[in-house]
Amino acid sequence: MTHKFPALIVLTLAATALAQSTRPSDEPWRKPGPHQVQTMLVDWRDQARNRDIPAKVYYPKADKGPFPVVLFSHGLGGSRQAAAYLGQHWASHGYVSVHLQHPGSDNAVWQNQNQPMDQMRKAAGDPSNALNRPLDVSFAIDQLEKMNAGTSPLAGRLDMKKLGMAGHSFGAYTTMAIAGQVFVGIGGRQRNLADPRVKAAIPMSAPVPKNRDLDTVYGSIKIPILHMTGTLDDSPIGDTKAADRRLPFDHGKGPDRYLIIFQGGDHMIFSGRSGLRGNRAKDDVFHDLIRLSTTAFWDAYLKDDPAARTFLVDGLAAALGKDATLETARPSADGGR
């Protein structure tokens, strides 16, 4: 028996099939990459600041590279063990992922304390932590350059011209500082701690300064940025509310800016909950999408992969589905270059 479909239905089905066939696939970035991953712990000493900087490094085990390098900065009360799911995934895709630990705002702040949240708030309000964190990143880049030129297992395997920076919460502040966020002090005095060696950045749950000219605060950032937050992303320590997390995206001036907002995502979906309460039901879904989108972003801007750039513009929104929204500001398939 022969079935005859109305012409409109046939055309609609054909158009749908064509759209699905031409939409960029997320398959290259969603699954683990081809590299086996090795890890190592390092402990650097900054003599000038009398400060120890621990780090955990994820890197491709066998292949020589050189590989782009991504640095990750933990949130308040975290450690170099934060965001292991990202370090593992990024390294499997051919990156060296260096997860820093920041003394003064790490897990030593709250461990074995009678009032851990009070100690966390005190650390958050300490100006020395806000200053030292971006300086830790620049110091770590210096150490990686020395390791690349020396006899370490990473010698000759780091592409130090292709550096990315990511972080969560206080680590997102650190990321924005390295990217070029301007800090406005008393009397309008400005300070910029940007490190020009970093070429792209991913701040997750970035805090927003109060009572500041945000066009000035974010106007100096000129590198590609992937902002990430959630609809329930209120800060457990600071004053930033979920609705404010988009402000760094809205007030940015540079090209190739992206904003992903996870539907129902709270503050702790990005690097783990550290014992804090929250709805964990969708954490696996969110982590899958965070791995996917961040890896495609790194490939677009650190590996100059045109397929990844096309995916960010034409395929990522569909891949996020109903679990997240994507907004873009002046991006293009060739990275705006």
Secondary structure, DSSP 8 states (H G I E B T S, - for coil): ------HHHHHHHHHHHHHHHHS--SHHHHS--SS-EEEEEEEEEETTTTEEEEEEEEEESS----EEEEEEE--TTB-TTTTHHHHHHHHHTT-EEEEE--TTSBGGGTTT-SSHHHHHHHHHT-HHHHHHHHHHHHHHHHHHHHHHHTTSTTTT-EEEEEEEEEEETHHHHHHHHHHT-EEE-GGG-EEE---TTEEEEEEES----SSS-HHHHHTT--S-EEEEEEEE---SSSS--GGGTTHHHHT--SSSEEEEEEEEEETTTTT--TT-----TTHHHHHHHHHHHHHHHHHHHTS--HHHHHHHHHTHHHHHGGGEEEEEES--TTTT-
